[in-house]
Amino acid sequence: MTGRAGPVDVELQYFDGCPNWTVAQERLLEALRRAGHDDVSIVLRRVETHEDAVAANFRGSPSFLINGTDPFPTGEGAPGLSCRVYRSPTGLSGCPSVEDLVTALG
């Protein structure tokens, strides 16, 4: 499978206490591979303080930015250091599925 034209910027935002960010990183790496973006490096952005969360509009850990946009916008809640949940066919999950990430990558 080939990826879309042009470069892709991918950022994974997290905080140290998040139990899901490493699984999210593994799924994101697999999604990049499946989408034909093996050459893309993931920028890991650790959010350490409430002020950092507000400045980054951080909606919880883990969060993803693809070309600067959150592909899973919720519009819920204020920015802060919290765990984020994602809807899936089987209920709520601590990170999106590989398939959802591939879709988000285009």
N, C-alpha and C positions, 0 to 999 in steps of 0.2 A: 504494500500500500504506500502511496506517496503522500506527503504532506502538502498543505496548501502553499501557494507561492509566497515568497517573502519571508523575512525573519520572524520568529516568534519569541517574545519575551515572556518568561514564566517566572513568577515569584510565589513562593510558599511562605506564608506568614504564620507564626506560631509563638507560643510562650513555653518556657521550660517545664511548667507543671502539666502541660497537655499530654494525656495518655495516648492521643491519636495521631500526633503529627508525624511520627516515623512511619506508620502504616500509610498515611497520606502521601509521604514522599515516595515510598515504594510503588504505590499505585500510580502516582504521577509519572514516575520513570517508565513504568510499563505502558501507560497511555501514550507517552511521547514516542516510545518505540513503535507501538502499533500505528500511530498516526504518521509515521515516517519522519519524525523529528529527533532521531537518535543523536544528532549533533547539538541539540539545544541543552544548555546548562541551566539548571534550576537555581535561581537566586533564593537563598534561605534568609528570611528576615525575622530575627528574633525580636519580639515586642516585649520590652522589659518593664515598662511603667504604664500607669494609667495615662500619663501625658503622651507617651509614645503611641498608645492605642488611639487616643483622640486625634493626634496629628496624622496617623495613617488611616483613619476611619476604619480601624480594625474591628471586625464584627465577630471575632471569636476565633479560636484555634481548633483546627487548622483552617486558614483561608487561602484562597488562590487568586492570583491576578494574572490574567493572560492578556498581554499587550495593554496592561494598565487597567483592565476592567475585570470586575468580579463576575465570573460566568454563572454564579449561583446566588444572585442578589435576593435578599430576604426583605430588606426595608424595615426589619423589626429591630427594636432595641437600640440603645445608645452604644457607641463604641466602648470597649473595655476589655479587661483581661478575663475572659470566660471561655468555656468550651463551646464549640459550635456543633450543631447537629444538622444533618442533611436528610431529606426525605428520600426513601428508596421504595421499590416495590414490596419489600418485606418489612417496612416500618422505618423508624428513625435509625440513623447510623452516625458514627463519629467522623466519617469522611465519605466522600462520594465514591461510587464504584469506578473501576477502571473504564467501563463502557461510558459512564457519564462524563468522565474526564476526556475520553477520546472525542466525544461529541462536542464538548466545550472547546477543544483545540481546533475544531473545524475540520 
